[in-house]
Amino acid sequence: MADLPAPLAYLLLFWGATTAVLIVLLIYRTTLSTKEDDQLYLNKAEASMMGTQQQVIITKLERLGTPIKWLAVVSGVLLAACAGVWVWVGLSSF
């Protein structure tokens, strides 16, 4: 990376950090979704205990949706910017 131009190196660094955070959030969401059940067959005693836990998991999954979308968009924009800077540097070195 010593011969990379500074703007491209910084863009790649920010893209890598953003993508790493996105991957961590996706793994966390997948871990949470494995604990979620689509259907629960509970009697009245179990409903208060298990139903509450499932509601907490669903709330966490819904809260993760927005940051994951934004990080995916930012990651895509940074990747496109990296490609643009790389092409610009390549064309300007002719």
N, CA, C and O atoms as a CHARMM CRD file, in Angstrom:
* protein
*
  376
    1    1 MET  N      0.81800  -1.19600   0.00000 PROA 1      0.00000
    2    1 MET  CA     0.00000   0.00000   0.00000 PROA 1      0.00000
    3    1 MET  C      0.85500   1.25000   0.00000 PROA 1      0.00000
    4    1 MET  O      0.33200   2.36100   0.07600 PROA 1      0.00000
    5    2 ALA  N      2.16400   1.08200  -0.08500 PROA 2      0.00000
    6    2 ALA  CA     3.04800   2.24100  -0.06100 PROA 2      0.00000
    7    2 ALA  C      2.93200   3.06400  -1.33400 PROA 2      0.00000
    8    2 ALA  O      3.15600   4.27400  -1.30400 PROA 2      0.00000
    9    3 ASP  N      2.58400   2.43100  -2.45800 PROA 3      0.00000
   10    3 ASP  CA     2.50700   3.17800  -3.71000 PROA 3      0.00000
   11    3 ASP  C      1.09500   3.65800  -4.04200 PROA 3      0.00000
   12    3 ASP  O      0.87100   4.18800  -5.13100 PROA 3      0.00000
   13    4 LEU  N      0.15300   3.48700  -3.14200 PROA 4      0.00000
   14    4 LEU  CA    -1.20300   3.99400  -3.35400 PROA 4      0.00000
   15    4 LEU  C     -1.24700   5.49300  -3.07900 PROA 4      0.00000
   16    4 LEU  O     -0.59600   5.97600  -2.15200 PROA 4      0.00000
   17    5 PRO  N     -2.00700   6.22100  -3.87600 PROA 5      0.00000
   18    5 PRO  CA    -2.20400   7.64300  -3.56300 PROA 5      0.00000
   19    5 PRO  C     -2.95200   7.78700  -2.23600 PROA 5      0.00000
   20    5 PRO  O     -3.74500   6.92300  -1.86000 PROA 5      0.00000
   21    6 ALA  N     -2.69100   8.87500  -1.54400 PROA 6      0.00000
   22    6 ALA  CA    -3.27900   9.08300  -0.22000 PROA 6      0.00000
   23    6 ALA  C     -4.80400   9.06200  -0.22300 PROA 6      0.00000
   24    6 ALA  O     -5.39200   8.41900   0.64700 PROA 6      0.00000
   25    7 PRO  N     -5.48100   9.74400  -1.17400 PROA 7      0.00000
   26    7 PRO  CA    -6.95500   9.69200  -1.13600 PROA 7      0.00000
   27    7 PRO  C     -7.49400   8.26800  -1.30800 PROA 7      0.00000
   28    7 PRO  O     -8.46100   7.88700  -0.64800 PROA 7      0.00000
   29    8 LEU  N     -6.87800   7.49400  -2.18000 PROA 8      0.00000
   30    8 LEU  CA    -7.33700   6.12100  -2.38700 PROA 8      0.00000
   31    8 LEU  C     -7.07600   5.26900  -1.15500 PROA 8      0.00000
   32    8 LEU  O     -7.90500   4.43300  -0.79600 PROA 8      0.00000
   33    9 ALA  N     -5.94800   5.46700  -0.50800 PROA 9      0.00000
   34    9 ALA  CA    -5.63700   4.70400   0.69900 PROA 9      0.00000
   35    9 ALA  C     -6.62900   5.02100   1.81500 PROA 9      0.00000
   36    9 ALA  O     -7.08400   4.12000   2.52000 PROA 9      0.00000
   37   10 TYR  N     -6.96000   6.29500   1.97500 PROA 10     0.00000
   38   10 TYR  CA    -7.92900   6.67400   3.00400 PROA 10     0.00000
   39   10 TYR  C     -9.32300   6.14400   2.68600 PROA 10     0.00000
   40   10 TYR  O    -10.03300   5.68000   3.57800 PROA 10     0.00000
   41   11 LEU  N     -9.71300   6.21200   1.42000 PROA 11     0.00000
   42   11 LEU  CA   -11.01700   5.68100   1.04000 PROA 11     0.00000
   43   11 LEU  C    -11.08900   4.17900   1.28700 PROA 11     0.00000
   44   11 LEU  O    -12.09800   3.67800   1.78200 PROA 11     0.00000
   45   12 LEU  N    -10.03000   3.46600   0.94500 PROA 12     0.00000
   46   12 LEU  CA   -10.00800   2.02400   1.18800 PROA 12     0.00000
   47   12 LEU  C    -10.05100   1.71100   2.68400 PROA 12     0.00000
   48   12 LEU  O    -10.69400   0.75000   3.10600 PROA 12     0.00000
   49   13 LEU  N     -9.36900   2.52300   3.47400 PROA 13     0.00000
   50   13 LEU  CA    -9.38700   2.33200   4.92100 PROA 13     0.00000
   51   13 LEU  C    -10.79000   2.54500   5.49300 PROA 13     0.00000
   52   13 LEU  O    -11.26500   1.73600   6.28900 PROA 13     0.00000
   53   14 PHE  N    -11.45300   3.63500   5.08800 PROA 14     0.00000
   54   14 PHE  CA   -12.80700   3.90300   5.56300 PROA 14     0.00000
   55   14 PHE  C    -13.78700   2.84600   5.06600 PROA 14     0.00000
   56   14 PHE  O    -14.68100   2.42800   5.80100 PROA 14     0.00000
   57   15 TRP  N    -13.61600   2.41100   3.80700 PROA 15     0.00000
   58   15 TRP  CA   -14.48100   1.36700   3.26900 PROA 15     0.00000
   59   15 TRP  C    -14.30600   0.06900   4.06100 PROA 15     0.00000
   60   15 TRP  O    -15.28800  -0.59400   4.39300 PROA 15     0.00000
   61   16 GLY  N    -13.06400  -0.28800   4.36200 PROA 16     0.00000
   62   16 GLY  CA   -12.80600  -1.50900   5.11800 PROA 16     0.00000
   63   16 GLY  C    -13.40300  -1.45000   6.51900 PROA 16     0.00000
   64   16 GLY  O    -13.97300  -2.43100   6.99600 PROA 16     0.00000
   65   17 ALA  N    -13.27600  -0.30500   7.17500 PROA 17     0.00000
   66   17 ALA  CA   -13.82800  -0.15600   8.52700 PROA 17     0.00000
   67   17 ALA  C    -15.35700  -0.21800   8.49700 PROA 17     0.00000
   68   17 ALA  O    -15.97400  -0.88100   9.33100 PROA 17     0.00000
   69   18 THR  N    -15.95500   0.46900   7.54200 PROA 18     0.00000
   70   18 THR  CA   -17.41600   0.46400   7.41800 PROA 18     0.00000
   71   18 THR  C    -17.93400  -0.93200   7.11800 PROA 18     0.00000
   72   18 THR  O    -18.92500  -1.37400   7.69900 PROA 18     0.00000
   73   19 THR  N    -17.26400  -1.62000   6.21500 PROA 19     0.00000
   74   19 THR  CA   -17.68900  -2.96600   5.85100 PROA 19     0.00000
   75   19 THR  C    -17.49600  -3.93400   7.01300 PROA 19     0.00000
   76   19 THR  O    -18.30400  -4.84500   7.19500 PROA 19     0.00000
   77   20 ALA  N    -16.44800  -3.75200   7.79200 PROA 20     0.00000
   78   20 ALA  CA   -16.22900  -4.61600   8.96300 PROA 20     0.00000
   79   20 ALA  C    -17.34700  -4.43100   9.98300 PROA 20     0.00000
   80   20 ALA  O    -17.84600  -5.41300  10.53300 PROA 20     0.00000
   81   21 VAL  N    -17.74600  -3.19600  10.24400 PROA 21     0.00000
   82   21 VAL  CA   -18.84900  -2.93800  11.17900 PROA 21     0.00000
   83   21 VAL  C    -20.15200  -3.52600  10.62600 PROA 21     0.00000
   84   21 VAL  O    -20.94900  -4.09000  11.37500 PROA 21     0.00000
   85   22 LEU  N    -20.36100  -3.39200   9.32200 PROA 22     0.00000
   86   22 LEU  CA   -21.55300  -3.96100   8.69100 PROA 22     0.00000
   87   22 LEU  C    -21.58600  -5.47400   8.85000 PROA 22     0.00000
   88   22 LEU  O    -22.63500  -6.04200   9.15200 PROA 22     0.00000
   89   23 ILE  N    -20.46400  -6.12300   8.65200 PROA 23     0.00000
   90   23 ILE  CA   -20.40600  -7.58200   8.78700 PROA 23     0.00000
   91   23 ILE  C    -20.67300  -8.01200  10.22700 PROA 23     0.00000
   92   23 ILE  O    -21.36600  -9.00100  10.46500 PROA 23     0.00000
   93   24 VAL  N    -20.12400  -7.27100  11.17900 PROA 24     0.00000
   94   24 VAL  CA   -20.36700  -7.59300  12.58600 PROA 24     0.00000
   95   24 VAL  C    -21.85900  -7.46100  12.92000 PROA 24     0.00000
   96   24 VAL  O    -22.41300  -8.31100  13.61700 PROA 24     0.00000
   97   25 LEU  N    -22.50600  -6.40500  12.42900 PROA 25     0.00000
   98   25 LEU  CA   -23.93700  -6.23200  12.67800 PROA 25     0.00000
   99   25 LEU  C    -24.76400  -7.32400  11.99500 PROA 25     0.00000
  100   25 LEU  O    -25.75900  -7.78700  12.55300 PROA 25     0.00000
  101   26 LEU  N    -24.36000  -7.73300  10.80100 PROA 26     0.00000
  102   26 LEU  CA   -25.07800  -8.81000  10.12300 PROA 26     0.00000
  103   26 LEU  C    -24.94200 -10.13700  10.87600 PROA 26     0.00000
  104   26 LEU  O    -25.90100 -10.90300  10.97300 PROA 26     0.00000
  105   27 ILE  N    -23.75800 -10.39900  11.40100 PROA 27     0.00000
  106   27 ILE  CA   -23.55700 -11.61800  12.19500 PROA 27     0.00000
  107   27 ILE  C    -24.39000 -11.55700  13.47500 PROA 27     0.00000
  108   27 ILE  O    -24.99700 -12.55300  13.86700 PROA 27     0.00000
  109   28 TYR  N    -24.42200 -10.40400  14.11900 PROA 28     0.00000
  110   28 TYR  CA   -25.21700 -10.24300  15.34100 PROA 28     0.00000
  111   28 TYR  C    -26.70500 -10.43300  15.04800 PROA 28     0.00000
  112   28 TYR  O    -27.41500 -11.08000  15.81800 PROA 28     0.00000
  113   29 ARG  N    -27.18200  -9.86300  13.91900 PROA 29     0.00000
  114   29 ARG  CA   -28.58700 -10.02600  13.54900 PROA 29     0.00000
  115   29 ARG  C    -28.91800 -11.49000  13.27500 PROA 29     0.00000
  116   29 ARG  O    -29.98500 -11.97200  13.65600 PROA 29     0.00000
  117   30 THR  N    -28.00400 -12.19200  12.61500 PROA 30     0.00000
  118   30 THR  CA   -28.22200 -13.61100  12.34000 PROA 30     0.00000
  119   30 THR  C    -28.26700 -14.41500  13.63600 PROA 30     0.00000
  120   30 THR  O    -29.07900 -15.32900  13.77900 PROA 30     0.00000
  121   31 THR  N    -27.39300 -14.07000  14.57300 PROA 31     0.00000
  122   31 THR  CA   -27.39000 -14.74600  15.86600 PROA 31     0.00000
  123   31 THR  C    -28.71000 -14.51100  16.60200 PROA 31     0.00000
  124   31 THR  O    -29.26200 -15.43100  17.20500 PROA 31     0.00000
  125   32 LEU  N    -29.20900 -13.28400  16.55200 PROA 32     0.00000
  126   32 LEU  CA   -30.48900 -12.99500  17.19500 PROA 32     0.00000
  127   32 LEU  C    -31.63800 -13.71400  16.50300 PROA 32     0.00000
  128   32 LEU  O    -32.55200 -14.20900  17.16200 PROA 32     0.00000
  129   33 SER  N    -31.59400 -13.77000  15.18600 PROA 33     0.00000
  130   33 SER  CA   -32.72300 -14.36800  14.47000 PROA 33     0.00000
  131   33 SER  C    -32.78700 -15.88100  14.66400 PROA 33     0.00000
  132   33 SER  O    -33.84500 -16.47700  14.46800 PROA 33     0.00000
  133   34 THR  N    -31.68000 -16.51000  15.04500 PROA 34     0.00000
  134   34 THR  CA   -31.75300 -17.94000  15.32300 PROA 34     0.00000
  135   34 THR  C    -32.49600 -18.20600  16.63400 PROA 34     0.00000
  136   34 THR  O    -33.02700 -19.29700  16.84200 PROA 34     0.00000
  137   35 LYS  N    -32.53100 -17.21200  17.50700 PROA 35     0.00000
  138   35 LYS  CA   -33.24800 -17.35100  18.78100 PROA 35     0.00000
  139   35 LYS  C    -34.73400 -17.02900  18.65400 PROA 35     0.00000
  140   35 LYS  O    -35.51700 -17.30700  19.56300 PROA 35     0.00000
  141   36 GLU  N    -35.12000 -16.43500  17.51000 PROA 36     0.00000
  142   36 GLU  CA   -36.51100 -16.05500  17.31500 PROA 36     0.00000
  143   36 GLU  C    -37.28800 -17.24600  16.76900 PROA 36     0.00000
  144   36 GLU  O    -36.80600 -17.96800  15.89600 PROA 36     0.00000
  145   37 ASP  N    -38.46900 -17.43700  17.27900 PROA 37     0.00000
  146   37 ASP  CA   -39.35800 -18.49000  16.80800 PROA 37     0.00000
  147   37 ASP  C    -40.50000 -17.85600  16.03100 PROA 37     0.00000
  148   37 ASP  O    -41.04600 -16.83000  16.43800 PROA 37     0.00000
  149   38 ASP  N    -40.85800 -18.47600  14.90600 PROA 38     0.00000
  150   38 ASP  CA   -41.95800 -17.95400  14.11100 PROA 38     0.00000
  151   38 ASP  C    -43.29900 -18.16600  14.80400 PROA 38     0.00000
  152   38 ASP  O    -44.17300 -17.29900  14.77700 PROA 38     0.00000
  153   39 GLN  N    -43.44600 -19.32900  15.42100 PROA 39     0.00000
  154   39 GLN  CA   -44.68500 -19.62500  16.11900 PROA 39     0.00000
  155   39 GLN  C    -44.36200 -20.18400  17.49500 PROA 39     0.00000
  156   39 GLN  O    -43.46800 -21.01400  17.65700 PROA 39     0.00000
  157   40 LEU  N    -45.09400 -19.72100  18.45700 PROA 40     0.00000
  158   40 LEU  CA   -44.95700 -20.23600  19.81400 PROA 40     0.00000
  159   40 LEU  C    -46.29200 -20.80000  20.26200 PROA 40     0.00000
  160   40 LEU  O    -47.32500 -20.13800  20.16100 PROA 40     0.00000
  161   41 TYR  N    -46.26100 -22.01000  20.75000 PROA 41     0.00000
  162   41 TYR  CA   -47.46000 -22.63300  21.30500 PROA 41     0.00000
  163   41 TYR  C    -47.28000 -22.67400  22.81900 PROA 41     0.00000
  164   41 TYR  O    -46.61800 -23.55800  23.36200 PROA 41     0.00000
  165   42 LEU  N    -47.87600 -21.71000  23.47400 PROA 42     0.00000
  166   42 LEU  CA   -47.67200 -21.54500  24.91000 PROA 42     0.00000
  167   42 LEU  C    -48.99500 -21.61400  25.65700 PROA 42     0.00000
  168   42 LEU  O    -50.04700 -21.23000  25.14600 PROA 42     0.00000
  169   43 ASN  N    -48.90800 -22.11300  26.87800 PROA 43     0.00000
  170   43 ASN  CA   -50.06800 -21.99000  27.74600 PROA 43     0.00000
  171   43 ASN  C    -49.95500 -20.64900  28.46600 PROA 43     0.00000
  172   43 ASN  O    -48.99900 -19.90800  28.23700 PROA 43     0.00000
  173   44 LYS  N    -50.88800 -20.33300  29.30800 PROA 44     0.00000
  174   44 LYS  CA   -50.91100 -19.00400  29.92600 PROA 44     0.00000
  175   44 LYS  C    -49.70300 -18.74700  30.81900 PROA 44     0.00000
  176   44 LYS  O    -49.23500 -17.61100  30.90000 PROA 44     0.00000
  177   45 ALA  N    -49.19800 -19.75400  31.47900 PROA 45     0.00000
  178   45 ALA  CA   -48.04800 -19.55900  32.37100 PROA 45     0.00000
  179   45 ALA  C    -46.78300 -19.28500  31.56800 PROA 45     0.00000
  180   45 ALA  O    -45.95200 -18.47000  31.96800 PROA 45     0.00000
  181   46 GLU  N    -46.64100 -19.96200  30.44600 PROA 46     0.00000
  182   46 GLU  CA   -45.43400 -19.76700  29.63100 PROA 46     0.00000
  183   46 GLU  C    -45.50400 -18.49800  28.79300 PROA 46     0.00000
  184   46 GLU  O    -44.47000 -17.96600  28.38900 PROA 46     0.00000
  185   47 ALA  N    -46.69100 -18.01600  28.53100 PROA 47     0.00000
  186   47 ALA  CA   -46.86000 -16.86500  27.64800 PROA 47     0.00000
  187   47 ALA  C    -46.16400 -15.62900  28.17700 PROA 47     0.00000
  188   47 ALA  O    -45.57100 -14.87700  27.40400 PROA 47     0.00000
  189   48 SER  N    -46.22400 -15.40900  29.46000 PROA 48     0.00000
  190   48 SER  CA   -45.60200 -14.21000  30.00800 PROA 48     0.00000
  191   48 SER  C    -44.08100 -14.29900  29.94700 PROA 48     0.00000
  192   48 SER  O    -43.41300 -13.29300  29.70800 PROA 48     0.00000
  193   49 MET  N    -43.52900 -15.48400  30.16100 PROA 49     0.00000
  194   49 MET  CA   -42.08000 -15.62800  30.16000 PROA 49     0.00000
  195   49 MET  C    -41.51700 -15.67600  28.73000 PROA 49     0.00000
  196   49 MET  O    -40.68000 -14.84700  28.37500 PROA 49     0.00000
  197   50 MET  N    -41.95500 -16.61300  27.92600 PROA 50     0.00000
  198   50 MET  CA   -41.42100 -16.80300  26.58300 PROA 50     0.00000
  199   50 MET  C    -41.85800 -15.70300  25.62800 PROA 50     0.00000
  200   50 MET  O    -41.08500 -15.26300  24.77700 PROA 50     0.00000
  201   51 GLY  N    -43.11000 -15.26100  25.77500 PROA 51     0.00000
  202   51 GLY  CA   -43.61500 -14.21400  24.90000 PROA 51     0.00000
  203   51 GLY  C    -42.84200 -12.91800  25.05200 PROA 51     0.00000
  204   51 GLY  O    -42.58000 -12.22800  24.06700 PROA 51     0.00000
  205   52 THR  N    -42.47900 -12.58700  26.26800 PROA 52     0.00000
  206   52 THR  CA   -41.71400 -11.37000  26.52600 PROA 52     0.00000
  207   52 THR  C    -40.31900 -11.47100  25.91800 PROA 52     0.00000
  208   52 THR  O    -39.82300 -10.50600  25.33500 PROA 52     0.00000
  209   53 GLN  N    -39.69700 -12.61200  26.05000 PROA 53     0.00000
  210   53 GLN  CA   -38.35900 -12.80200  25.47100 PROA 53     0.00000
  211   53 GLN  C    -38.40300 -12.67600  23.95300 PROA 53     0.00000
  212   53 GLN  O    -37.52400 -12.05400  23.35600 PROA 53     0.00000
  213   54 GLN  N    -39.40600 -13.25400  23.33300 PROA 54     0.00000
  214   54 GLN  CA   -39.52200 -13.16100  21.87800 PROA 54     0.00000
  215   54 GLN  C    -39.78600 -11.72500  21.44000 PROA 54     0.00000
  216   54 GLN  O    -39.27900 -11.29100  20.40600 PROA 54     0.00000
  217   55 GLN  N    -40.56000 -10.99700  22.20300 PROA 55     0.00000
  218   55 GLN  CA   -40.83200  -9.60400  21.86200 PROA 55     0.00000
  219   55 GLN  C    -39.56300  -8.75800  21.95300 PROA 55     0.00000
  220   55 GLN  O    -39.35500  -7.86200  21.13500 PROA 55     0.00000
  221   56 VAL  N    -38.71800  -9.03600  22.94000 PROA 56     0.00000
  222   56 VAL  CA   -37.44700  -8.31800  23.07600 PROA 56     0.00000
  223   56 VAL  C    -36.55100  -8.61600  21.87800 PROA 56     0.00000
  224   56 VAL  O    -35.90600  -7.71300  21.34300 PROA 56     0.00000
  225   57 ILE  N    -36.51000  -9.86300  21.46100 PROA 57     0.00000
  226   57 ILE  CA   -35.68300 -10.23700  20.30900 PROA 57     0.00000
  227   57 ILE  C    -36.18800  -9.55800  19.04300 PROA 57     0.00000
  228   57 ILE  O    -35.39100  -9.06500  18.24500 PROA 57     0.00000
  229   58 ILE  N    -37.49100  -9.53000  18.85400 PROA 58     0.00000
  230   58 ILE  CA   -38.06800  -8.88600  17.67200 PROA 58     0.00000
  231   58 ILE  C    -37.76700  -7.39100  17.67600 PROA 58     0.00000
  232   58 ILE  O    -37.46400  -6.81900  16.62900 PROA 58     0.00000
  233   59 THR  N    -37.84600  -6.76100  18.82900 PROA 59     0.00000
  234   59 THR  CA   -37.52600  -5.33500  18.93000 PROA 59     0.00000
  235   59 THR  C    -36.07700  -5.07100  18.56300 PROA 59     0.00000
  236   59 THR  O    -35.78100  -4.11100  17.85100 PROA 59     0.00000
  237   60 LYS  N    -35.16600  -5.91600  19.04500 PROA 60     0.00000
  238   60 LYS  CA   -33.74900  -5.75700  18.71200 PROA 60     0.00000
  239   60 LYS  C    -33.51400  -5.93600  17.21800 PROA 60     0.00000
  240   60 LYS  O    -32.74000  -5.19200  16.61700 PROA 60     0.00000
  241   61 LEU  N    -34.17900  -6.91900  16.61800 PROA 61     0.00000
  242   61 LEU  CA   -34.02500  -7.13900  15.18100 PROA 61     0.00000
  243   61 LEU  C    -34.53400  -5.95100  14.37300 PROA 61     0.00000
  244   61 LEU  O    -33.92300  -5.56800  13.37600 PROA 61     0.00000
  245   62 GLU  N    -35.64200  -5.37500  14.79800 PROA 62     0.00000
  246   62 GLU  CA   -36.18300  -4.21800  14.08600 PROA 62     0.00000
  247   62 GLU  C    -35.27400  -2.99900  14.22400 PROA 62     0.00000
  248   62 GLU  O    -35.12300  -2.22800  13.27700 PROA 62     0.00000
  249   63 ARG  N    -34.66500  -2.82200  15.40900 PROA 63     0.00000
  250   63 ARG  CA   -33.75600  -1.69600  15.60900 PROA 63     0.00000
  251   63 ARG  C    -32.48600  -1.83300  14.79000 PROA 63     0.00000
  252   63 ARG  O    -31.89400  -0.82500  14.40400 PROA 63     0.00000
  253   64 LEU  N    -32.05600  -3.05100  14.51800 PROA 64     0.00000
  254   64 LEU  CA   -30.84000  -3.26300  13.73400 PROA 64     0.00000
  255   64 LEU  C    -31.05000  -3.00400  12.24500 PROA 64     0.00000
  256   64 LEU  O    -30.07800  -2.81900  11.51300 PROA 64     0.00000
  257   65 GLY  N    -32.28000  -2.98800  11.79100 PROA 65     0.00000
  258   65 GLY  CA   -32.54900  -2.83700  10.36700 PROA 65     0.00000
  259   65 GLY  C    -32.02600  -1.53700   9.77900 PROA 65     0.00000
  260   65 GLY  O    -31.38500  -1.54600   8.72800 PROA 65     0.00000
  261   66 THR  N    -32.29100  -0.42600  10.43900 PROA 66     0.00000
  262   66 THR  CA   -31.89200   0.87700   9.91100 PROA 66     0.00000
  263   66 THR  C    -30.37300   1.05700   9.86000 PROA 66     0.00000
  264   66 THR  O    -29.86700   1.48300   8.82200 PROA 66     0.00000
  265   67 PRO  N    -29.62100   0.75900  10.91700 PROA 67     0.00000
  266   67 PRO  CA   -28.16300   0.91300  10.80400 PROA 67     0.00000
  267   67 PRO  C    -27.55000  -0.00800   9.74200 PROA 67     0.00000
  268   67 PRO  O    -26.58200   0.36200   9.07700 PROA 67     0.00000
  269   68 ILE  N    -28.11100  -1.19400   9.58900 PROA 68     0.00000
  270   68 ILE  CA   -27.57600  -2.10600   8.57600 PROA 68     0.00000
  271   68 ILE  C    -27.81100  -1.54200   7.18200 PROA 68     0.00000
  272   68 ILE  O    -26.92600  -1.61300   6.32900 PROA 68     0.00000
  273   69 LYS  N    -28.98200  -0.99000   6.94400 PROA 69     0.00000
  274   69 LYS  CA   -29.26400  -0.38800   5.63600 PROA 69     0.00000
  275   69 LYS  C    -28.32500   0.77500   5.35700 PROA 69     0.00000
  276   69 LYS  O    -27.77000   0.88200   4.26400 PROA 69     0.00000
  277   70 TRP  N    -28.14700   1.65100   6.35000 PROA 70     0.00000
  278   70 TRP  CA   -27.28700   2.81600   6.15400 PROA 70     0.00000
  279   70 TRP  C    -25.82800   2.41200   5.95000 PROA 70     0.00000
  280   70 TRP  O    -25.14000   2.98000   5.10200 PROA 70     0.00000
  281   71 LEU  N    -25.36400   1.45100   6.70800 PROA 71     0.00000
  282   71 LEU  CA   -23.98700   1.00400   6.54000 PROA 71     0.00000
  283   71 LEU  C    -23.77900   0.33700   5.18700 PROA 71     0.00000
  284   71 LEU  O    -22.71300   0.47700   4.58700 PROA 71     0.00000
  285   72 ALA  N    -24.78200  -0.38500   4.70000 PROA 72     0.00000
  286   72 ALA  CA   -24.67200  -0.99500   3.37500 PROA 72     0.00000
  287   72 ALA  C    -24.59500   0.07600   2.29000 PROA 72     0.00000
  288   72 ALA  O    -23.82100  -0.05400   1.34100 PROA 72     0.00000
  289   73 VAL  N    -25.39300   1.13100   2.42700 PROA 73     0.00000
  290   73 VAL  CA   -25.36400   2.22600   1.44900 PROA 73     0.00000
  291   73 VAL  C    -24.01900   2.94600   1.50300 PROA 73     0.00000
  292   73 VAL  O    -23.41400   3.21900   0.46600 PROA 73     0.00000
  293   74 VAL  N    -23.55400   3.25200   2.71000 PROA 74     0.00000
  294   74 VAL  CA   -22.26700   3.94800   2.85700 PROA 74     0.00000
  295   74 VAL  C    -21.13600   3.08400   2.31600 PROA 74     0.00000
  296   74 VAL  O    -20.23100   3.59600   1.65600 PROA 74     0.00000
  297   75 SER  N    -21.17400   1.79600   2.58400 PROA 75     0.00000
  298   75 SER  CA   -20.14600   0.89500   2.08200 PROA 75     0.00000
  299   75 SER  C    -20.14300   0.86500   0.55500 PROA 75     0.00000
  300   75 SER  O    -19.08100   0.88000  -0.06800 PROA 75     0.00000
  301   76 GLY  N    -21.31600   0.82400  -0.03700 PROA 76     0.00000
  302   76 GLY  CA   -21.41400   0.84000  -1.49700 PROA 76     0.00000
  303   76 GLY  C    -20.90600   2.13400  -2.10300 PROA 76     0.00000
  304   76 GLY  O    -20.21000   2.12000  -3.11800 PROA 76     0.00000
  305   77 VAL  N    -21.25600   3.25900  -1.48000 PROA 77     0.00000
  306   77 VAL  CA   -20.79900   4.55900  -1.98100 PROA 77     0.00000
  307   77 VAL  C    -19.27800   4.67500  -1.85900 PROA 77     0.00000
  308   77 VAL  O    -18.61400   5.16000  -2.77600 PROA 77     0.00000
  309   78 LEU  N    -18.73000   4.23100  -0.73200 PROA 78     0.00000
  310   78 LEU  CA   -17.27800   4.27600  -0.56100 PROA 78     0.00000
  311   78 LEU  C    -16.56800   3.36200  -1.55800 PROA 78     0.00000
  312   78 LEU  O    -15.50300   3.71400  -2.06600 PROA 78     0.00000
  313   79 LEU  N    -17.14100   2.20000  -1.84300 PROA 79     0.00000
  314   79 LEU  CA   -16.54300   1.30600  -2.82600 PROA 79     0.00000
  315   79 LEU  C    -16.58200   1.93000  -4.21500 PROA 79     0.00000
  316   79 LEU  O    -15.61100   1.83200  -4.96500 PROA 79     0.00000
  317   80 ALA  N    -17.69800   2.57200  -4.56500 PROA 80     0.00000
  318   80 ALA  CA   -17.78100   3.26500  -5.85600 PROA 80     0.00000
  319   80 ALA  C    -16.78800   4.42500  -5.91600 PROA 80     0.00000
  320   80 ALA  O    -16.18700   4.67200  -6.96200 PROA 80     0.00000
  321   81 ALA  N    -16.61300   5.13300  -4.80400 PROA 81     0.00000
  322   81 ALA  CA   -15.64400   6.23200  -4.76200 PROA 81     0.00000
  323   81 ALA  C    -14.22300   5.69500  -4.92000 PROA 81     0.00000
  324   81 ALA  O    -13.40100   6.30600  -5.60300 PROA 81     0.00000
  325   82 CYS  N    -13.93400   4.56800  -4.30100 PROA 82     0.00000
  326   82 CYS  CA   -12.60800   3.95100  -4.45700 PROA 82     0.00000
  327   82 CYS  C    -12.35700   3.58700  -5.91000 PROA 82     0.00000
  328   82 CYS  O    -11.27100   3.82300  -6.44000 PROA 82     0.00000
  329   83 ALA  N    -13.36500   3.01300  -6.54900 PROA 83     0.00000
  330   83 ALA  CA   -13.21700   2.65400  -7.95800 PROA 83     0.00000
  331   83 ALA  C    -13.02700   3.89900  -8.81500 PROA 83     0.00000
  332   83 ALA  O    -12.21100   3.89800  -9.73700 PROA 83     0.00000
  333   84 GLY  N    -13.77100   4.95700  -8.52100 PROA 84     0.00000
  334   84 GLY  CA   -13.63000   6.19800  -9.27200 PROA 84     0.00000
  335   84 GLY  C    -12.25600   6.82000  -9.10800 PROA 84     0.00000
  336   84 GLY  O    -11.65700   7.26600 -10.08700 PROA 84     0.00000
  337   85 VAL  N    -11.74800   6.85600  -7.88400 PROA 85     0.00000
  338   85 VAL  CA   -10.41500   7.41900  -7.63600 PROA 85     0.00000
  339   85 VAL  C     -9.34600   6.55100  -8.30400 PROA 85     0.00000
  340   85 VAL  O     -8.37900   7.07500  -8.85800 PROA 85     0.00000
  341   86 TRP  N     -9.51600   5.23900  -8.25600 PROA 86     0.00000
  342   86 TRP  CA    -8.55300   4.33500  -8.87700 PROA 86     0.00000
  343   86 TRP  C     -8.50500   4.55500 -10.39200 PROA 86     0.00000
  344   86 TRP  O     -7.42300   4.58300 -10.97700 PROA 86     0.00000
  345   87 VAL  N     -9.67400   4.71300 -11.03200 PROA 87     0.00000
  346   87 VAL  CA    -9.71900   4.97900 -12.46900 PROA 87     0.00000
  347   87 VAL  C     -9.12000   6.34500 -12.76600 PROA 87     0.00000
  348   87 VAL  O     -8.37200   6.49800 -13.73200 PROA 87     0.00000
  349   88 TRP  N     -9.44100   7.33800 -11.94400 PROA 88     0.00000
  350   88 TRP  CA    -8.91400   8.68600 -12.15800 PROA 88     0.00000
  351   88 TRP  C     -7.39000   8.70100 -12.05700 PROA 88     0.00000
  352   88 TRP  O     -6.72100   9.33400 -12.87300 PROA 88     0.00000
  353   89 VAL  N     -6.84500   8.01300 -11.06800 PROA 89     0.00000
  354   89 VAL  CA    -5.39500   7.94400 -10.91000 PROA 89     0.00000
  355   89 VAL  C     -4.77300   7.20400 -12.09400 PROA 89     0.00000
  356   89 VAL  O     -3.72000   7.59800 -12.59600 PROA 89     0.00000
  357   90 GLY  N     -5.42300   6.14100 -12.53200 PROA 90     0.00000
  358   90 GLY  CA    -4.91300   5.39200 -13.68300 PROA 90     0.00000
  359   90 GLY  C     -4.92700   6.21200 -14.95700 PROA 90     0.00000
  360   90 GLY  O     -3.97700   6.16100 -15.73800 PROA 90     0.00000
  361   91 LEU  N     -5.99900   6.97000 -15.17600 PROA 91     0.00000
  362   91 LEU  CA    -6.07100   7.78800 -16.37200 PROA 91     0.00000
  363   91 LEU  C     -5.13400   8.99200 -16.31100 PROA 91     0.00000
  364   91 LEU  O     -4.61700   9.42000 -17.34300 PROA 91     0.00000
  365   92 SER  N     -4.91500   9.52500 -15.15700 PROA 92     0.00000
  366   92 SER  CA    -4.03300  10.69700 -15.04800 PROA 92     0.00000
  367   92 SER  C     -2.55700  10.30700 -15.11100 PROA 92     0.00000
  368   92 SER  O     -1.69900  11.17500 -15.26900 PROA 92     0.00000
  369   93 SER  N     -2.25300   9.02500 -14.99100 PROA 93     0.00000
  370   93 SER  CA    -0.84600   8.61800 -15.06400 PROA 93     0.00000
  371   93 SER  C     -0.41500   8.29600 -16.48800 PROA 93     0.00000
  372   93 SER  O      0.74800   7.95800 -16.71000 PROA 93     0.00000
  373   94 PHE  N     -1.32400   8.39300 -17.46200 PROA 94     0.00000
  374   94 PHE  CA    -0.93000   8.14500 -18.85300 PROA 94     0.00000
  375   94 PHE  C      0.00800   9.17900 -19.32500 PROA 94     0.00000
  376   94 PHE  O      0.44900   9.13500 -20.47300 PROA 94     0.00000
